[in-house]
């Protein structure tokens, strides 16, 4: 065989091997970077918006139950937004912090938001539908009714405090390790002041990633 042809063939194969080595190295490097970085993190603002929206849904859910209790409604009844608003802050329906829209639904259902990630935990429904609580709701005893009303009012306060915490953090660029004082959240609450437990309990605001608590047993806000 012609020596020039042999040299040309060898040169072509050498070029191909070098090119293949470069491709393999590039692919390995890309895989290493991908494995190290993983999926992009969810922006903190998106998380906060979801938290505020979920608290809004919890407030709507509590307001529906309060409306049903005081107006002798069943779990199949559907209140209007005007009726629900009477039991909410400033007597008006809250709006989703994103672009979602709320659906109130029946008293026995959790309200919903059109944004899939803005979802109220089914645990709320399980707690409200507990047999002992339904028994109290159907009881005409004034003491039982007073207890449930005080508990509902306290839970509503806690949800408003939690929503105010998230809103304050969103507008003032706080992180989950920050602890907000009453003065920090008061501007986001009715009459610019932190509500008090109607049964005499004491509220603890806590960190941003913690739900506020009341010192009275049974006045416990379930984390979303």
N, C-alpha and C positions, 0 to 999 in steps of 0.2 A: 504494500500500500504506500502511496505517496506520503513522505514524511510531513509535508505541509498540511495535508488533509488530516493526518493524525493529530498534529498540534492544534489545528483549528477546532477539531472535535473535542479535544481535551479542554481547550479554553472555554468552549460553550458549556461543557458539563461543570467546570469550575464556577462559571458565572451562575448557573442554575442552582448549584449547591449553596453558594453564598446568599443568593436571593431567598432560598428556602429557609436558611438559617435566620435571616433577618425577619421573615414572616413569623417563624416559630417564636422568636424572642419577643416580637411585638405582641403576639397573642398572649404569651405567658405574662407579660407585664400588665396588659389590660386586665387579665383575670385576677392578678394579684391586687391591683388597685380596686377592682370591683368588690373583691372579697373583704378588703380592709374597710372600705367606705360603707358598703351595704346600701339599703334604700335611703333616700333623702329623709331627714327628720321632718315631722309635721311642724309648721310654723307655730310659735307660741301664741300668736294672736288668734289663729284659727281655733286652737284649743280653748282659749278664753271665751271666744264667741260661742262655742258649743256649750261651755259651762253656763254662761248667762242664759242661753236659750233653754237649756234643760231646767234651770231654776224657774224660768218663766212658765214652762209647761207644768212644773210641780205646783206653782202658785195657782195656775188655772185649774188643775185637778183638785186642789184643796178648796178652791172657791166653788167649784161645782158641788162638792159634797156639803159644804156649808149651806149653799142655796137649797139643796135637796132636803137637808135636815130642818131648816126653818120653814120650808114651804110644803113639807110632807109629800115629797116626790119619791118616786121609785128609781131603781137603778136603770130602768129603760127610758126614763124621761130625758129629753135633750134641752138644756137651757140655751137661751140666746146669748150672744156676746154682751148685750146690754144687761141681762140678768147676772151674768158672771162678773161683769165689771164692778158691780156693787160691792163685791167682796174682795176687790183687788186694790192695790196702791193707787191713789189718786182717782179711784173709781173709773178706771179705764183699762182696756185690754193692752197688755204689753205687745211689743213687736219683736220679731226674730232679729237678732243682731246681725244675721247674714241677709240672704235674700229669700228666706223661706216664708211660708204662710201657715198659720195655725188652723187646725180643725178641732173644735171643742168635743164633739161626739156625745154619746150617752153618758149619764152619771156613772154607770158601771164600767166605763172604758177610760183608758188614759188618753189625754189629748195628744195630738200629733203635730209634727212639723214636716213640711215637704222636703226638707234637707235630711237625707237618710241618717247622717251621723248625729243629728240633733234628735235624740230619741230618749224618752223617759223610760226608766227601767220598769219592767213588769212587776218588780218587787213592791212598788207603790200600790198596785192593784191588789196584790196578795195581802198586804198589810191591812188595807181598807176593807177587804172582804173577809177578814178573819171572823169566825163565828161569834166570838165574845163581843167584838165591836158591833156587829150587826144586831146582836141582842140588845146592846145599849141603845143603838139608834132607834130600835123599834119600841123601846121602853118609854113609857110616859112619865116615869119618875123624874121629878124636877132636878133632883141631885145628879142623877146620871146625865141628864141633858146638859146641865150646867158644867159638869166635868168635861164632857165631849166638846162643848163649845169653847171652854178655856183651853183645852188641848189643841183644838183646831186653830184657835187664834194664835197660840204660842208657836205652832209649827209654821203658820203663815209668817209670823215675825222672823223666825229663823231663816226661812227661804228668802225673805226680803233682805235680811242681813247678808246672807251668802251672795245674793245677786249684786248687792251694793259693793261687797268686797271685790267681786270679779270686775265690776264696772270701774271701780276706782283703780284697780290694778291695770286695767286696759288703758285708761286715760293717763295714768301717771307712771307707766312703764315699770311696774313692780314685778318681782319674781316670786316663785312659789315659796321661797324661804322667808319672804318678808311677812311680818306680823303687823296688821293694820290696827290703829287705835280707833276709838269711837269717833273722834274728830275727822278721821280720814274717810269714813263711810257715811257720816251724817248727811253730807250734801246730796247723797244719792237716795235718801230716804224721805218719807213723808214728813213735812214740817221741819226738815233738816235736823232730825234728831233720831237717835236709836230707840226703837220701841222697847217696851218692858213686858215681861211675862205677866199675863192677867191673873195668874195664880200665885204670884210672888216669887217665882224662880229668878235665878241670876244667870245672865248670858255671858258666855266666853266666846270672843270673836275668833281667835286662833289664827294659824297660818293660812295662806291662800289655798293650799292644797288640803285643808281640813274643813269640815263642815262646822259651823258654829253650834254650840251646845247650850242646853239649859240645865240647870242644876236639879230640876225636878224629874223624878222617874216617869217614864212614859212620854215625856216631852223631848223625843229624840228624832232628829232629822236623819232619814236614811240617805247615805251618799248615793248620788246618781251613778 
